[in-house]
Amino acid sequence: MKRIIPAICLALLAGLPAGASESIYDRIKVDAGKAVYDAKCRRCHTDGSTDDSYGPPLKNIVGRAAGTYPDYDFSIALAASGIVWTPAALRAWMEDNDGFMPGTKMRHVGIQDPTVQDFVLSYLASITDRDGSAISD
């Protein structure tokens, strides 16, 4: 799975005409991110705000303060962290959440590939309602 998604995306990108618009490239990144999300994240997180899930929903995660989703019992470490979920913080979390935030209760296999992280970040940005232009790494 680690190599399949980037390979598919690269194949799709290779088939684009030289002058392909940025929106086509962005759409491919979002679609690839959704595929990774569905394969790795959806078992515990929903991408809607009203669906039940084991972990907190990830809709509107970009720019949200960590540990603040209503009615979710976050670890003390995460709730007290003061972190805002910027793209850089989300990337560090995806790569090694235990290393990034010791004491968290989330357990997952990290996503080390920066390209796959880019895809997931593109998808998470696409399900964030607020304008992400003010959110910096």
C-alpha positions, -999 to 999 in steps of 0.1 A, spaced: 0 0 0 29 24 8 41 24 -28 8 19 -47 -8 52 -40 22 74 -49 27 52 -80 -9 57 -91 -7 95 -86 26 97 -105 11 78 -134 -19 101 -134 3 132 -133 25 118 -161 -6 116 -183 -14 153 -179 -7 176 -208 22 200 -203 -1 230 -197 -25 212 -174 -41 236 -150 -32 237 -113 -67 227 -104 -64 193 -121 -32 187 -102 -48 198 -70 -78 175 -76 -55 146 -81 -37 154 -48 -71 156 -30 -83 123 -45 -50 106 -36 -53 120 -1 -89 107 2 -77 73 -9 -50 73 18 -75 86 44 -100 59 35 -73 32 38 -54 45 70 -76 70 89 -113 62 84 -113 32 106 -110 56 136 -119 91 122 -148 103 102 -144 132 78 -179 146 87 -188 165 118 -219 145 127 -209 109 121 -198 87 151 -162 75 152 -137 62 177 -115 92 173 -125 129 168 -138 139 134 -112 154 111 -135 178 93 -122 213 98 -90 200 115 -67 224 96 -64 255 119 -82 239 148 -65 240 183 -55 204 192 -76 187 218 -106 210 214 -133 190 195 -165 192 216 -175 161 236 -144 141 228 -122 128 256 -87 138 245 -55 127 263 -43 152 289 -11 157 269 -30 167 237 -56 188 254 -29 208 273 -5 211 243 -15 245 230 -8 232 194 -28 244 165 -32 219 136 -11 237 110 1 217 79 35 214 96 20 201 129 -3 177 110 27 164 90 47 158 122 17 140 137 12 118 107 49 108 107 52 100 144 24 110 167 40 94 198 72 113 191 54 145 184 31 143 214 42 118 240 13 107 261 -13 108 234 -37 79 233 -38 76 195 -20 47 181 -13 43 144 13 33 119 30 65 108 31 80 73 67 88 66 66 95 29 63 133 24 44 129 -9 18 108 8 17 133 36 11 160 10 -18 140 -4 -34 136 31 -29 173 38 -46 182 5 -75 161 14 -78 175 50 -76 210 36 -104 201 12 -127 192 41 -118 223 61 -144 250 57 -123 280 69 -99 298 46 -66 281 51 -46 310 36 -39 324 71 -27 291 84 10 287 79 35 259 84 
